[in-house]
C-alpha cells in the first residue's frame, strides 16, 4: 500500500490548487481523477466550454458591433454548433495540457479511477486494472458537482438536455426552453438568444439571480427581452414530454410551451454517491453537499472538502482559493484569505460582475450609503467598443466614504471589477478614484465618473 502526505479527490480547480499548494511545501501528493482526462467539470463540460462558447457566439454573431454597423451585421451569417464546438474543443485540449504540465512540474502523482473511502485515512481506487489501496493522513474532497436531475424532466441527451450536454447538440435549435433562472440557465439563455434563437426562460422564483444587485438584474432582464427572450417568472414545470419532432413543457399554471429543445438547468448535485462517505464518518445533505467549517474541515478532522461540493458560491475562482486554503490549514501553513472580497463574475451577455454588498443588503442593515453611477455610453471607450448599455455602480458609506460594493454590467465587467477590488482590499475610499488618473480612453474611467457622480450627491446636503 502506497502512502502519501495528502490525497486529493478530484482534479478540477479546487483539487488542482490544493495539490499544488501542498506540493510547494514539500509534501508528497496524489491527485485522483475518475475521468480519463484532468480538469474536472470546469475544463471538460462546464466553465471553460461555456465561456469559450460565449466568446464564439459574441464574435460570430457580430454582437459587439451591431450598435455601430446595424442589427443585421454578422461575422458569419449562420452559426452552427460545429462552429461553436470547434473553438471550445481547441481551448479544452490546451487547458488539459496546461494542467497536466503544472501537475507534472510539481511532482504530483496522478491516480486515474473512482475513489472511495475505506476509512478516514485509507482510499480505494478502482479502474480498469482493478482495485488499489492508498493511505494518507489528510484527504481533501474536491469532486465538484453534476447537473441535478428531476423525475418530471426525462433528459435524453438529444432534445431534452442538461448543461453538460450542450456541446453534444447536433444543430442550433430554432426555439429553446430553458428551465432554471440561475447562473447556468441565464448564461445559456443569453448565448442562444444572441444567435437569434427564440428562448423562453422558466424560473419559479419572482426574479432572476436573487443574490445579485436588483438594478443589474433589471438591466439584464431588459436586454434579454430586447433579444426576444420570454421570461416566465413565478412558473414551475410540472412535466416534459417529447411530441413529434419537438418537446412540450407542461407548467403547473396549466400552460403548455412547445420548443425544439429544452435545457434543464435547475441546480447541481454534489458528486458524492460513489465516495462511500459513511466509511469515513461523513454525511452529505440531500443535494450532495458536504458541510465544512471556516477552514474547510469536515466533521472528521483530517478530511477537508472544497469547491462546488460544499455549495454556494460554486465559482471556479473561489474553488481555487478554497483548495489552496484547505491544504494550508491541513499542514499548518500560514495563509491569508479574504472571503468578504471574493469577486463574482456572471458571464451573461452583457456580463455582470460584483464585489461587496448590494443596496438591498445595506438597506436591511441600516447602513447610511450613497451611490455613484457611470454609464458606458458617456465614456469614450464605451462608444469605441460599441457597448453603450453598460454601467458601473459604486456603493459607498456616506460618512467614511468607505467602498461597500461595486456592481458592473457590460462587456469586460469581470475584468474591470478588479480595479475596485484592489482598492477595497487595500482600504481605499471612493476619494481614491477622484485623485487617480486613468488611461484615456478606457473603461477604467468609469470609476472616476461614478465617484464624481456619487460625491456630488453628498454636496447637495
C-alpha positions as CSV (number, residue, x, y, z in Angstrom):
1,X,0.0,0.0,0.0
2,X,1.5,3.3,-1.1
3,X,1.4,6.2,1.4
4,X,1.1,9.9,0.7
5,X,1.0,13.0,2.8
6,X,-2.1,14.2,1.1
7,X,-4.7,12.6,-1.3
8,X,-6.9,15.0,-3.2
9,X,-10.0,13.5,-4.8
10,X,-11.0,15.5,-7.9
11,X,-8.7,17.4,-10.4
12,X,-10.9,20.4,-11.0
13,X,-9.8,23.9,-10.0
14,X,-10.2,23.3,-6.2
15,X,-8.3,19.9,-6.4
16,X,-5.5,21.3,-8.5
17,X,-4.8,24.2,-6.2
18,X,-4.9,22.1,-3.1
19,X,-2.5,19.6,-4.6
20,X,-0.1,22.2,-5.8
21,X,-0.1,24.2,-2.6
22,X,0.8,21.0,-0.6
23,X,3.5,20.0,-3.1
24,X,5.0,23.5,-2.9
25,X,5.9,22.9,0.7
26,X,7.5,19.5,0.0
27,X,4.5,17.2,0.7
28,X,4.1,14.0,-1.3
29,X,0.7,14.4,-3.0
30,X,-1.6,12.2,-5.1
31,X,-4.4,13.6,-7.2
32,X,-7.3,11.2,-8.0
33,X,-9.4,11.7,-11.1
34,X,-12.1,9.3,-12.3
35,X,-12.1,10.6,-15.9
36,X,-9.5,9.8,-18.5
37,X,-8.5,13.5,-18.6
38,X,-7.8,16.0,-15.8
39,X,-9.6,19.3,-15.2
40,X,-12.9,18.0,-13.9
41,X,-16.2,19.6,-14.9
42,X,-14.6,23.1,-15.1
43,X,-12.4,22.3,-18.1
44,X,-14.3,19.5,-19.8
45,X,-18.0,20.3,-19.6
46,X,-18.6,23.4,-17.5
47,X,-16.8,26.7,-17.1
48,X,-14.2,26.6,-19.9
49,X,-16.5,25.2,-22.6
50,X,-19.4,27.6,-21.7
51,X,-17.2,30.7,-21.6
52,X,-15.4,29.7,-24.8
53,X,-18.8,29.1,-26.5
54,X,-19.8,32.6,-25.3
55,X,-16.8,34.2,-26.9
56,X,-17.6,32.4,-30.1
57,X,-21.2,33.5,-30.0
58,X,-20.3,37.1,-29.5
59,X,-17.7,37.1,-32.3
60,X,-19.6,35.2,-34.9
61,X,-22.9,37.0,-34.3
62,X,-21.3,40.4,-34.5
63,X,-23.0,41.3,-31.3
64,X,-20.4,43.8,-30.1
65,X,-20.6,45.9,-33.2
66,X,-24.3,45.8,-34.0
67,X,-24.7,49.2,-32.4
68,X,-22.3,50.7,-34.9
69,X,-22.9,48.7,-38.1
70,X,-26.6,47.9,-37.6
71,X,-28.6,44.9,-36.2
72,X,-28.1,42.9,-39.3
73,X,-24.3,42.9,-39.0
74,X,-22.8,39.4,-38.7
75,X,-19.3,37.9,-39.0
76,X,-20.9,34.7,-40.2
77,X,-24.5,34.7,-41.5
78,X,-25.4,31.3,-40.0
79,X,-23.6,30.0,-36.9
80,X,-23.6,26.2,-36.4
81,X,-22.9,24.0,-33.4
82,X,-19.8,22.8,-35.2
83,X,-18.5,26.4,-35.3
84,X,-19.0,26.7,-31.5
85,X,-17.7,23.2,-30.7
86,X,-14.5,23.8,-32.8
87,X,-13.4,26.7,-30.7
88,X,-14.4,25.0,-27.4
89,X,-12.5,21.8,-28.2
90,X,-9.4,23.8,-29.1
91,X,-9.4,25.6,-25.7
92,X,-10.4,22.4,-23.7
93,X,-7.4,20.5,-25.2
94,X,-5.0,23.3,-24.5
95,X,-6.2,23.7,-20.9
96,X,-5.9,19.9,-20.2
97,X,-2.3,20.0,-21.5
98,X,-1.5,23.1,-19.3
99,X,-3.0,21.4,-16.3
100,X,-1.1,18.2,-16.8
101,X,2.2,20.2,-17.2
102,X,1.5,22.1,-13.9
103,X,0.9,18.9,-12.0
104,X,3.9,17.2,-13.5
105,X,6.2,20.1,-12.7
106,X,5.1,19.9,-9.1
107,X,5.8,16.1,-8.9
108,X,2.1,15.3,-8.1
109,X,1.1,11.7,-8.8
110,X,-2.0,11.3,-10.9
111,X,-4.2,8.3,-10.0
112,X,-6.9,7.6,-12.5
113,X,-10.0,5.8,-11.3
114,X,-13.0,6.0,-9.0
115,X,-12.1,6.8,-5.4
116,X,-14.0,5.7,-2.3
117,X,-13.2,5.7,1.4
118,X,-12.2,2.6,3.3
119,X,-11.8,4.6,6.5
120,X,-10.8,8.2,7.2
121,X,-7.2,7.6,6.2
122,X,-7.4,4.9,3.5
123,X,-8.7,5.3,0.0
124,X,-9.6,2.6,-2.6
125,X,-9.3,3.5,-6.3
126,X,-11.0,1.3,-8.8
127,X,-10.1,1.4,-12.5
128,X,-9.7,-1.0,-15.5
129,X,-6.7,-2.6,-13.8
130,X,-8.6,-3.5,-10.6
131,X,-8.6,-2.0,-7.1
132,X,-5.7,-0.4,-5.5
133,X,-5.4,1.0,-1.9
134,X,-3.6,4.1,-0.7
135,X,-3.1,5.8,2.7
136,X,-2.7,9.4,3.7
137,X,-3.1,11.3,7.0
138,X,-5.0,14.1,5.1
139,X,-7.7,13.9,2.4
140,X,-9.3,16.7,0.5
141,X,-12.6,16.1,-1.3
142,X,-12.9,18.2,-4.4
143,X,-15.3,16.1,-6.5
144,X,-17.4,19.0,-7.8
145,X,-21.0,18.6,-9.0
146,X,-23.2,17.2,-11.7
147,X,-26.4,18.5,-13.2
148,X,-29.4,17.9,-10.8
149,X,-32.0,15.5,-12.2
150,X,-35.8,15.6,-12.0
151,X,-38.3,12.8,-12.5
152,X,-40.6,15.2,-14.4
153,X,-37.9,16.1,-16.9
154,X,-36.6,13.0,-18.8
155,X,-33.2,14.1,-20.1
156,X,-32.4,12.2,-23.2
157,X,-29.3,13.9,-24.5
158,X,-31.0,14.8,-27.8
159,X,-33.7,17.4,-27.4
160,X,-34.1,17.3,-23.6
161,X,-30.6,18.1,-22.3
162,X,-28.7,19.3,-19.2
163,X,-25.9,21.8,-19.1
164,X,-23.2,19.2,-19.5
165,X,-24.7,18.1,-22.9
166,X,-24.8,21.5,-24.6
167,X,-21.9,20.8,-26.9
168,X,-23.5,17.5,-28.0
169,X,-26.3,19.3,-29.8
170,X,-26.3,18.5,-33.5
171,X,-27.6,21.9,-34.5
172,X,-28.6,25.3,-33.1
173,X,-32.3,24.9,-32.3
174,X,-34.9,27.4,-33.7
175,X,-36.7,27.5,-30.3
176,X,-35.3,26.7,-26.9
177,X,-36.9,26.4,-23.4
178,X,-34.5,26.9,-20.5
179,X,-35.8,25.7,-17.2
180,X,-33.9,27.5,-14.4
181,X,-33.1,31.1,-13.9
182,X,-29.8,30.6,-12.0
183,X,-26.3,31.4,-13.4
184,X,-26.1,28.5,-15.8
185,X,-29.6,28.9,-17.2
186,X,-29.3,32.6,-17.7
187,X,-25.9,32.4,-19.3
188,X,-27.0,29.9,-21.9
189,X,-30.2,31.9,-22.4
190,X,-28.1,34.9,-23.4
191,X,-25.9,32.9,-25.7
192,X,-28.7,31.3,-27.7
193,X,-30.7,34.5,-27.8
194,X,-27.7,36.3,-29.2
195,X,-27.6,33.7,-32.0
196,X,-31.2,34.6,-32.8
197,X,-32.9,31.6,-31.1
198,X,-36.3,32.2,-29.7
199,X,-35.8,31.4,-26.0
200,X,-38.3,31.0,-23.2
201,X,-36.8,31.1,-19.7
202,X,-38.8,29.5,-16.9
203,X,-38.0,30.3,-13.3
204,X,-40.1,29.5,-10.3
205,X,-38.8,32.5,-8.3
206,X,-40.0,36.0,-8.8
207,X,-36.7,37.3,-10.2
208,X,-33.5,36.0,-11.8
209,X,-30.2,35.8,-9.9
210,X,-31.5,36.7,-6.5
211,X,-28.1,37.1,-4.9
212,X,-27.1,39.8,-7.4
213,X,-27.9,43.6,-7.2
214,X,-31.5,44.1,-8.4
215,X,-30.6,47.1,-10.6
216,X,-28.1,44.9,-12.5
217,X,-30.6,42.1,-12.8
218,X,-33.3,44.5,-14.1
219,X,-30.9,45.8,-16.7
220,X,-30.1,42.2,-17.8
221,X,-33.8,41.4,-17.9
222,X,-34.3,44.4,-20.2
223,X,-31.5,43.1,-22.5
224,X,-33.0,39.6,-22.6
225,X,-36.4,40.9,-23.5
226,X,-34.8,43.1,-26.2
227,X,-33.4,39.9,-27.6
228,X,-36.9,38.5,-27.8
229,X,-36.5,36.3,-24.7
230,X,-39.7,35.4,-23.0
231,X,-39.3,35.4,-19.2
232,X,-41.8,33.1,-17.4
233,X,-41.2,34.0,-13.7
234,X,-43.1,32.5,-10.8
235,X,-43.7,29.5,-13.1
236,X,-42.8,25.9,-12.4
237,X,-42.5,22.9,-14.8
238,X,-44.8,20.0,-13.9
239,X,-43.8,17.6,-16.7
240,X,-41.9,17.4,-20.0
241,X,-42.7,15.2,-22.9
242,X,-41.5,14.6,-26.5
243,X,-44.1,15.4,-29.1
244,X,-43.4,14.7,-32.7
245,X,-40.1,16.2,-33.5
246,X,-40.2,18.6,-30.6
247,X,-40.7,19.0,-26.8
248,X,-43.6,20.2,-24.8
249,X,-43.3,21.6,-21.3
250,X,-46.4,21.5,-19.1
251,X,-46.4,24.1,-16.3
252,X,-48.2,24.0,-13.0
253,X,-50.2,27.0,-14.2
254,X,-51.7,24.8,-16.9
255,X,-49.7,26.5,-19.7
256,X,-48.1,24.4,-22.4
257,X,-44.9,25.5,-24.1
258,X,-43.5,23.8,-27.1
259,X,-40.0,24.1,-28.5
260,X,-37.3,22.2,-30.5
261,X,-35.0,21.7,-27.5
262,X,-35.4,22.0,-23.7
263,X,-32.4,22.7,-21.4
264,X,-32.9,21.7,-17.8
265,X,-30.6,23.8,-15.6
266,X,-32.2,23.7,-12.1
267,X,-29.2,23.4,-9.8
268,X,-26.5,20.9,-9.5
269,X,-25.8,17.9,-7.3
270,X,-22.6,17.0,-5.4
271,X,-20.6,14.2,-6.8
272,X,-20.5,12.1,-3.7
273,X,-22.6,9.0,-4.5
274,X,-19.6,6.7,-5.1
275,X,-17.2,8.1,-2.4
276,X,-18.6,5.8,0.4
277,X,-18.6,8.8,2.8
278,X,-20.2,6.7,5.5
279,X,-16.9,4.7,5.8
280,X,-15.1,7.9,6.6
281,X,-17.8,9.1,9.1
282,X,-19.0,12.0,6.8
283,X,-22.6,12.8,5.7
284,X,-23.8,14.8,2.8
285,X,-27.1,16.6,2.6
286,X,-29.9,15.8,0.1
287,X,-28.2,17.8,-2.6
288,X,-24.8,16.0,-2.1
289,X,-23.2,19.0,-0.3
290,X,-20.7,18.4,2.4
291,X,-20.8,20.7,5.5
292,X,-17.4,22.3,6.4
293,X,-16.1,24.9,8.9
294,X,-14.3,28.1,8.1
295,X,-11.1,26.1,7.4
296,X,-13.0,23.7,5.1
297,X,-12.6,20.9,7.5
298,X,-15.4,18.4,7.6
299,X,-16.8,16.7,10.7
300,X,-13.8,14.3,10.5
301,X,-10.7,16.5,11.4
302,X,-8.3,15.0,8.8
303,X,-10.7,15.3,5.9
304,X,-11.4,18.6,4.1
305,X,-13.9,19.5,1.4
306,X,-13.6,22.3,-1.1
307,X,-15.2,23.7,-4.3
308,X,-18.7,23.2,-5.6
309,X,-19.2,20.1,-3.5
310,X,-19.6,22.3,-0.4
311,X,-22.2,24.6,-2.1
312,X,-22.5,28.3,-2.7
313,X,-21.0,30.3,-4.3
314,X,-19.9,27.5,-6.7
315,X,-17.4,29.6,-8.6
316,X,-14.2,28.3,-10.1
317,X,-12.2,31.2,-8.8
318,X,-13.4,30.7,-5.3
319,X,-12.9,26.9,-5.5
320,X,-9.2,27.5,-6.4
321,X,-8.8,29.7,-3.2
322,X,-10.7,27.2,-1.1
323,X,-8.4,24.4,-2.3
324,X,-5.3,26.5,-1.5
325,X,-6.5,27.4,1.9
326,X,-7.6,23.9,2.9
327,X,-4.1,22.5,2.0
328,X,-2.6,25.3,4.0
329,X,-4.7,24.6,7.1
330,X,-4.0,20.8,6.9
331,X,-0.2,21.3,7.1
332,X,-0.2,24.4,9.3
333,X,0.9,26.8,6.5
334,X,0.1,30.5,7.4
335,X,-2.2,31.7,4.6
336,X,-4.3,34.8,4.3
337,X,-7.7,34.8,2.6
338,X,-10.5,37.4,2.5
339,X,-13.8,35.7,1.7
340,X,-15.6,39.1,2.0
341,X,-13.7,40.3,-1.0
342,X,-14.3,37.4,-3.3
343,X,-15.5,38.7,-6.7
344,X,-18.4,37.3,-8.6
345,X,-18.5,37.0,-12.4
346,X,-21.6,36.0,-14.3
347,X,-20.9,35.5,-18.0
348,X,-24.2,36.6,-19.4
349,X,-24.4,38.9,-22.4
350,X,-23.7,41.5,-21.2
351,X,-21.5,40.4,-18.3
352,X,-22.4,41.1,-14.7
353,X,-19.7,41.3,-12.0
354,X,-19.7,42.5,-8.5
355,X,-18.0,42.6,-5.1
356,X,-19.2,43.6,-1.7
357,X,-22.8,44.2,-0.7
358,X,-25.9,45.1,-2.6
359,X,-28.2,48.1,-1.9
360,X,-30.8,45.7,-0.6
361,X,-28.4,44.2,2.0
362,X,-27.2,47.6,3.2
363,X,-30.8,48.9,3.5
364,X,-31.6,45.9,5.6
365,X,-28.6,46.6,7.8
366,X,-29.5,50.3,8.2
367,X,-26.1,51.4,6.8
368,X,-26.1,55.0,5.5
369,X,-24.8,54.7,1.9
370,X,-24.8,56.7,-1.3
371,X,-24.4,55.5,-4.9
372,X,-22.3,56.8,-7.8
373,X,-23.1,55.5,-11.3
374,X,-21.2,55.8,-14.6
375,X,-22.6,54.7,-18.0
376,X,-20.5,53.2,-20.7
377,X,-22.3,55.4,-23.2
378,X,-20.8,58.5,-21.5
379,X,-17.3,57.0,-21.7
380,X,-15.3,57.3,-25.0
381,X,-14.2,53.7,-24.7
382,X,-17.8,52.5,-24.5
383,X,-18.6,54.3,-27.7
384,X,-15.5,52.9,-29.4
385,X,-16.3,49.3,-28.3
386,X,-19.9,49.7,-29.4
387,X,-21.2,49.0,-25.9
388,X,-23.5,51.8,-24.9
389,X,-25.7,49.9,-22.5
390,X,-23.2,49.1,-19.7
391,X,-22.9,50.8,-16.3
392,X,-20.7,50.8,-13.2
393,X,-22.1,51.4,-9.8
394,X,-20.1,52.2,-6.6
395,X,-21.9,52.0,-3.3
396,X,-20.0,53.9,-0.5
397,X,-20.6,54.9,3.1
398,X,-21.9,58.5,3.3
399,X,-19.7,59.4,6.3
400,X,-16.5,57.5,6.0
401,X,-16.5,57.2,2.1
402,X,-15.5,53.5,2.5
403,X,-16.4,51.4,-0.6
404,X,-19.1,49.0,0.4
405,X,-19.9,47.4,-3.0
406,X,-19.1,47.6,-6.7
407,X,-21.6,46.3,-9.3
408,X,-21.0,46.3,-13.1
409,X,-23.0,45.2,-16.1
410,X,-21.4,45.4,-19.5
411,X,-18.7,43.8,-21.6
412,X,-15.5,43.5,-19.7
413,X,-17.2,43.7,-16.4
414,X,-15.4,40.8,-14.8
415,X,-12.0,42.3,-15.7
416,X,-13.0,45.9,-14.8
417,X,-14.1,44.8,-11.4
418,X,-10.6,44.0,-10.2
419,X,-9.6,47.7,-10.0
420,X,-12.3,48.3,-7.4
421,X,-11.5,45.0,-5.7
422,X,-7.9,46.1,-5.1
423,X,-8.9,49.5,-3.7
424,X,-11.4,47.8,-1.3
425,X,-8.9,45.3,-0.1
426,X,-6.2,47.9,0.5
427,X,-8.6,50.1,2.5
428,X,-9.1,52.9,0.0
429,X,-12.1,55.1,-0.2
430,X,-14.1,56.5,-3.1
431,X,-11.9,59.5,-3.0
432,X,-9.1,57.4,-4.5
433,X,-10.8,57.4,-7.8
434,X,-11.2,61.2,-7.8
435,X,-7.4,61.6,-7.3
436,X,-6.3,58.9,-9.7
437,X,-5.5,59.4,-13.4
438,X,-6.7,56.6,-15.7
439,X,-5.6,55.9,-19.3
440,X,-7.8,57.6,-21.9
441,X,-9.8,56.2,-23.5
442,X,-10.5,53.2,-21.2
443,X,-13.5,51.7,-19.4
444,X,-11.5,52.3,-16.2
445,X,-12.6,55.9,-16.4
446,X,-16.0,54.7,-15.3
447,X,-14.6,54.6,-11.7
448,X,-13.8,58.3,-11.8
449,X,-17.1,59.2,-13.4
450,X,-19.0,57.2,-10.8
451,X,-17.0,58.7,-7.9
452,X,-17.8,62.2,-9.1
453,X,-21.4,61.3,-9.5
454,X,-21.7,59.8,-6.0
455,X,-19.8,62.6,-4.2
456,X,-21.6,65.3,-6.0
457,X,-24.8,63.9,-4.4
458,X,-23.4,64.5,-0.9
459,X,-22.6,68.1,-1.7
460,X,-26.3,68.9,-2.1
461,X,-26.9,68.4,1.7
